[in-house]
């Protein structure tokens, strides 16, 4: 009897054991399938979309094929607002001069504040440069890109709502002051640059080369007329010479709209290598641009060998500049260690320009 029972128990035990094995196999199969599916679909199991962009994942296209950046020869592309349009880094060391060509509209105006110099360009060539006055240190001119959209003879003046206007007893902000009114400081012409910035007639000839305005550019009247007429000729603006001459004689306002804005690029560059010659201009707004480290960097960027130039020499070069003078020296003299011996201190505004201004009427 016991033997028969033992056989039944053994048979039941084996059946249970087999069932457990089958169940365990089923569980393992399900778990394995879930793991496989998880590995195929979850974000953590494969590289994220950004992974190929990382340097460690693979070489970027720029690392494989992109050429080294080359200096541009067009001042229009100057990204640094502290870079003069006359810098060799932008011109390639050569500025071509040309007379104005009528009906050729590719013109622009550039201005470097520390050199008090405004230049008209056409087709990438220098047509003419003018010496100017600019905003006072407390009211600096805007540095950056502006544009001229119109030229106005005998302009009215509308005083802005500024602190300096409130100090003038005889005018009110927002008041329209006509060209015939002696309180109008704009003179015979203005060229608006947007946001109340203007190019307008200088109050007196000594404005040239000085910080004199509340953020505007001032030019002697004859120079301002010349600039305006060159812009009109290049752009073939809809105004006759007869109407212009009449506006010069009378006080009636004449507005000439330009079909396309004229770009006006305003820079602040005190360290300029132009035509292989270093010009150190005064830091008229006190922006800390005339530092030894910046001068060394400028010369190195202009491929000047600095091995013979000591820190003491660099400091002495910078100290030679005054508010009304610049220091100029050929870069070859700098490389030869003769910067101080060969360099010269010259006036910011050439004497012949001052003499010419004194001899003409406003």
C-alpha positions in Angstrom: 0.0 0.0 0.0 2.7 2.4 0.9 4.5 1.6 -2.3 1.5 2.5 -4.3 1.1 5.8 -2.4 4.7 6.6 -2.9 4.4 6.1 -6.6 1.4 8.5 -6.7 3.2 11.1 -4.7 6.2 10.8 -7.0 4.0 11.2 -10.0 2.3 14.3 -8.6 5.7 15.8 -7.6 7.1 15.3 -11.1 4.0 16.9 -12.7 4.3 19.9 -10.4 8.0 20.2 -11.1 7.4 20.1 -14.8 4.7 22.8 -14.5 7.1 25.0 -12.5 9.8 24.6 -15.2 7.3 25.5 -17.9 6.1 28.5 -15.9 9.6 29.7 -15.3 10.5 29.4 -19.0 7.4 31.4 -19.9 8.3 34.2 -17.4 11.8 34.4 -18.8 10.5 34.5 -22.4 8.1 37.4 -21.5 10.8 39.3 -19.6 13.3 38.9 -22.4 10.8 40.2 -24.9 10.0 43.2 -22.8 13.7 44.0 -22.4 14.3 43.7 -26.2 11.4 46.0 -26.9 12.6 48.5 -24.3 16.1 48.5 -25.8 14.7 49.3 -29.2 12.3 52.1 -28.2 13.5 54.0 -25.1 15.6 57.2 -25.7 18.2 56.1 -23.3 19.0 53.0 -25.3 20.3 54.9 -28.3 22.2 58.2 -29.0 20.1 61.3 -28.7 19.7 63.5 -31.8 22.3 66.0 -30.5 25.0 63.3 -30.1 26.3 63.5 -33.6 26.9 67.2 -33.2 29.3 66.8 -30.3 33.1 66.9 -31.2 33.6 63.6 -29.3 31.0 61.8 -31.3 32.4 62.6 -34.8 34.3 65.3 -36.6 32.2 68.2 -37.6 32.0 69.3 -41.2 33.8 72.5 -40.4 36.7 70.6 -38.8 37.0 68.5 -42.0 36.5 71.0 -44.8 36.0 74.6 -43.8 38.8 76.9 -44.9 40.4 79.3 -42.5 38.6 82.7 -42.3 40.1 85.3 -44.7 40.2 89.0 -44.0 37.7 90.9 -46.0 38.6 93.9 -48.1 35.2 95.6 -47.8 34.6 98.0 -44.9 30.9 97.3 -45.2 31.4 93.9 -43.4 33.3 95.3 -40.4 31.7 93.5 -37.5 33.7 95.4 -34.9 32.4 98.9 -34.3 35.8 99.9 -33.0 37.4 99.1 -36.4 38.1 102.0 -38.7 36.9 101.7 -42.2 40.4 102.7 -43.2 42.2 99.9 -41.4 44.5 97.7 -43.5 42.7 94.7 -42.1 39.6 95.8 -44.1 41.1 97.5 -47.1 44.0 95.2 -47.8 46.4 98.1 -47.3 45.2 100.1 -50.2 42.4 102.8 -50.5 41.6 103.7 -54.1 40.6 107.3 -54.8 38.0 108.4 -57.4 35.9 111.3 -58.5 32.2 111.0 -58.0 30.4 109.3 -60.8 26.8 110.7 -61.4 23.9 108.2 -61.4 26.0 105.5 -59.7 24.0 104.8 -56.5 26.5 102.6 -54.6 27.5 105.1 -52.0 27.9 105.2 -48.3 29.3 107.4 -45.6 31.7 106.4 -42.8 32.9 108.3 -39.8 35.6 107.6 -37.2 35.0 109.7 -34.1 38.6 110.0 -32.7 40.0 111.1 -36.0 37.1 113.6 -36.6 36.9 112.4 -40.2 33.8 111.7 -42.3 34.3 110.0 -45.7 32.1 109.5 -48.7 32.6 106.3 -50.7 31.3 105.2 -54.0 31.8 101.7 -55.5 34.2 100.9 -52.7 36.5 103.9 -53.5 37.1 107.1 -51.5 35.5 110.1 -53.1 36.2 112.7 -50.5 36.9 113.1 -46.8 35.8 115.9 -44.5 36.8 117.0 -41.0 34.0 117.4 -38.6 32.9 118.2 -35.0 31.1 115.5 -32.9 29.1 115.1 -29.7 30.5 116.2 -26.4 31.7 113.6 -23.9 28.5 114.0 -21.9 26.5 113.6 -25.1 28.5 111.2 -27.3 27.5 110.4 -30.8 26.0 107.0 -31.5 28.5 104.4 -32.4 27.1 101.9 -35.0 25.1 101.8 -38.2 22.8 104.6 -39.2 21.3 105.6 -42.5 20.3 108.8 -44.2 16.9 108.9 -45.9 16.5 112.6 -46.8 18.4 115.9 -47.1 16.7 119.1 -45.8 17.6 122.7 -46.6 16.5 125.4 -44.1 15.3 122.9 -41.6 13.1 123.6 -38.6 14.4 122.6 -35.1 12.1 120.8 -32.7 13.9 120.7 -29.3 13.9 117.2 -27.8 12.7 116.4 -24.3 16.2 116.3 -22.9 17.8 117.7 -19.8 20.1 120.0 -21.8 17.1 121.5 -23.5 15.5 122.4 -20.2 18.6 124.4 -19.4 17.9 126.7 -22.3 15.5 129.4 -21.1 14.3 130.5 -24.5 13.0 127.2 -25.9 10.5 124.5 -25.0 10.7 120.8 -25.8 8.5 120.0 -28.8 8.4 123.6 -30.0 8.8 124.1 -33.8 11.5 126.6 -34.3 11.7 127.7 -38.0 14.9 128.2 -40.0 14.5 132.0 -39.8 14.5 131.9 -36.0 17.9 132.8 -34.5 17.3 130.2 -31.8 17.6 127.5 -34.4 21.1 125.9 -34.1 20.9 123.7 -37.2 22.0 126.2 -39.8 21.1 125.9 -43.5 21.0 122.1 -43.7 20.5 118.8 -41.9 20.8 115.2 -42.9 18.8 113.1 -40.4 20.3 109.8 -39.3 17.4 108.5 -37.3 16.5 108.8 -33.6 17.2 112.6 -33.5 20.8 112.1 -34.7 21.8 114.6 -37.4 24.5 115.8 -39.6 24.0 119.6 -39.7 25.8 122.9 -40.2 28.5 123.8 -37.7 27.8 126.8 -35.5 31.3 128.1 -36.1 34.4 127.0 -37.9 36.2 126.0 -34.7 33.6 123.2 -34.2 35.8 121.1 -36.5 38.0 118.7 -34.6 36.2 119.3 -31.3 33.5 117.8 -29.0 30.8 120.4 -29.5 27.3 119.0 -30.0 24.6 117.0 -28.1 25.3 113.9 -30.2 25.2 115.3 -33.7 27.8 115.6 -36.4 28.7 119.2 -37.3 30.2 120.3 -40.7 31.2 123.6 -42.1 28.5 124.8 -44.5 30.5 124.6 -47.7 31.5 121.0 -46.9 27.9 120.1 -46.0 26.6 121.5 -49.3 29.3 119.6 -51.1 28.5 116.3 -49.4 24.7 116.7 -50.0 25.2 117.6 -53.7 27.4 114.5 -54.2 24.8 112.3 -52.6 22.1 113.8 -54.8 24.2 113.4 -58.0 25.0 109.7 -57.2 21.4 108.9 -56.4 19.9 111.0 -59.2 17.5 112.4 -56.6 14.5 114.3 -57.8 15.6 117.9 -57.4 17.1 120.4 -59.8 20.2 122.5 -59.3 18.0 125.6 -59.7 15.9 124.6 -56.7 19.0 123.8 -54.6 20.5 127.2 -55.4 17.3 128.9 -54.5 17.2 127.0 -51.1 20.7 128.3 -50.4 19.6 131.9 -50.9 16.2 131.9 -49.2 14.8 130.4 -46.0 12.1 128.2 -47.4 12.4 124.6 -46.4 13.4 122.1 -49.2 13.1 118.4 -48.5 14.7 115.9 -50.8 13.8 112.2 -50.2 16.3 109.5 -51.2 14.9 106.5 -53.0 17.1 104.2 -51.0 18.8 105.0 -47.6 22.5 105.9 -47.7 24.3 103.7 -45.1 26.2 105.7 -42.5 28.7 103.7 -40.5 30.1 105.4 -37.3 33.1 103.9 -35.7 35.3 104.5 -32.6 38.9 103.4 -33.4 41.9 105.1 -31.8 44.5 102.6 -33.1 44.5 102.4 -36.9 47.1 100.8 -39.3 46.4 102.5 -42.6 48.6 102.0 -45.6 51.3 100.4 -43.4 51.3 103.5 -41.1 50.1 103.3 -37.5 47.9 106.2 -36.4 47.3 106.6 -32.7 44.3 109.0 -32.2 43.2 110.4 -28.8 40.6 108.5 -26.8 38.3 111.5 -26.8 35.5 109.8 -25.0 37.7 108.2 -22.4 36.8 104.6 -23.3 40.1 103.0 -22.4 41.0 102.1 -25.9 44.6 103.4 -25.8 46.0 100.7 -23.6 49.4 98.9 -24.2 47.7 95.5 -24.6 45.3 96.8 -27.3 48.1 98.5 -29.2 50.2 95.4 -29.1 47.2 93.3 -30.3 46.5 95.7 -33.1 50.0 95.6 -34.4 50.2 91.9 -34.1 46.9 91.6 -36.0 48.4 93.7 -38.7 51.3 91.3 -39.0 53.9 93.7 -37.5 56.9 91.9 -35.9 56.9 93.0 -32.3 60.1 91.2 -31.2 62.0 94.5 -31.0 59.3 96.4 -29.3 59.4 96.7 -25.5 56.5 97.4 -23.2 58.2 100.7 -22.3 58.3 101.7 -25.9 54.6 101.0 -26.4 53.7 103.1 -23.4 55.8 106.0 -24.6 54.1 105.8 -28.0 50.7 106.1 -26.4 51.8 109.0 -24.2 52.8 111.1 -27.2 49.1 111.5 -28.1 47.3 114.6 -26.9 43.7 115.7 -27.2 44.5 117.6 -30.5 47.3 115.5 -31.9 47.9 112.0 -33.2 51.1 109.9 -33.3 52.0 108.4 -36.6 54.8 105.9 -37.5 55.5 103.5 -40.3 55.1 99.9 -39.2 58.5 99.0 -40.7 60.1 101.4 -38.2 58.2 99.7 -35.4 59.5 96.3 -36.5 63.0 97.7 -36.6 62.7 99.0 -33.1 62.7 102.7 -34.2 59.2 103.7 -33.4 60.1 106.6 -31.2 62.9 107.8 -33.3 61.0 107.8 -36.6 57.4 108.5 -35.4 55.9 112.0 -35.5 53.3 113.9 -33.5 51.0 115.8 -36.0 47.8 117.8 -35.6 44.5 115.9 -35.7 43.1 118.5 -38.2 45.7 119.4 -40.8 46.8 123.0 -40.7 45.8 123.6 -44.4 42.3 122.5 -43.5 42.2 125.1 -40.7 43.5 127.8 -43.0 41.0 126.9 -45.7 38.2 127.1 -43.2 39.2 130.5 -41.9 39.3 131.8 -45.5 35.7 130.9 -46.3 32.3 132.0 -45.0 29.9 129.8 -43.2 
